[in-house]
Amino acid sequence: MELAQETHQPVLSAEVTPTEQPEELQKAPVVAVTPEKKEIEVEQVVRTKPAETPTPAPAPAPVPAPAAPVQELPKTASQAPLMGLLGLGSLGLALLLRAVFKRIA
């Protein structure tokens, strides 16, 4: 009821206790409360049917835009990252082989 006064709009309300089970809550009668603390029927506040909206006129078919010419992307990539990875891999392999040969010897 306080919510109705604060918002100046009717709100839905039901008398429930904290110990009620969900099945009991579904059966509880619901009323609408106005800001003046008057109980009214829910049907006066809640719209049960969707509002009828006027059907808009169909839009004209869009005219397809002319196809843009396909542009090739510039070649900006280089082989430097690949060469760096190969060098790092070679160093790792060399260190691994050195450790293996030291163990063997």
N, C-alpha and C positions, 0 to 999 in steps of 0.2 A: 504494500500500500504506500509505503514511503517512496518507493521507486516511481510510482505513478505521479506523486506530487512533485518529485524532482524533475521528471522528464516532461510533465504536463501532457502526458499521453496515457491512454488506457493500457494496462498490463494484465497478463494472465496470472491467476493465482489459484492455489489449491491448499486445502488444509491437510498437512502431512506431519508425521512425527519421524524423528530420526531412526526409529527402530523398524519402520516399515520395510518390507521386502519389495523388490522390483515389481512383482506381480500385483501387489497391493497398490503401488504407486500408479500403475497403469489404469486401475479401476477408480482412482480418486476423482471426484467431480471437479472440473475446472471451471472457474468463472473469470470474467474480466472485471477489473477494478478501475474505476475512473479516478482522475486526480481529486475529485470531490468525495472520495471514499464510498462511492455507490457501486454495488455489485450489479453488473448487467450481463446479459447473455453473451456467450463467446461469439455467436454468429454475427452480432452487431459490430464486433471489432475485427475478427479474423475473416479474411476473404477465403471462401472454400473453393470457388471456381477461379481459374486464371482469368485475368482481365483480357477482354477481347481487344486484340490489336488490329488495326486496319492493315490489310495486305498491301505492301508497297507495289508500285507499278514495276514491271520487269525492266531492268536496266538494259540499255542497248548493248549489243555485242561489241566488245572492244576490238579495235582495229589492230592487228598484229604489227609490231614495230619492225622496221627493216633489220635484217640480220647484220650485226657489226662484223667487219672483217676480222679474221682471226690473226692476232699478233703473236709472233714468236717471242718467247722470253729471252732475255740476254743470257749469255753463258758466263755466269759469275763464279761458278765453283772451280776449285783447283784441286790438284793432287796432293797438296801439302799435308792435310790431316792424315791421309792414307800413308804417306811416307813416314810421318811421325810415329804412327802406330806400328808400322813395320820395324822401325828402328828400335822402339821400346820393346817390342816382342823379341827382337834379336838379342838385345841386352839381357832380357829376362832368361832366354834360352841359354845364353852364354854363362850366366851366373849359375843356372841350374846344372849345366854340364860340368862346370868347374867343381861344384859341391859334390856331385856324384863321383867324379874322378878322384877327388881328395879322399873320399871315404874308401874307395876301392884300393887306393895305393897305400 
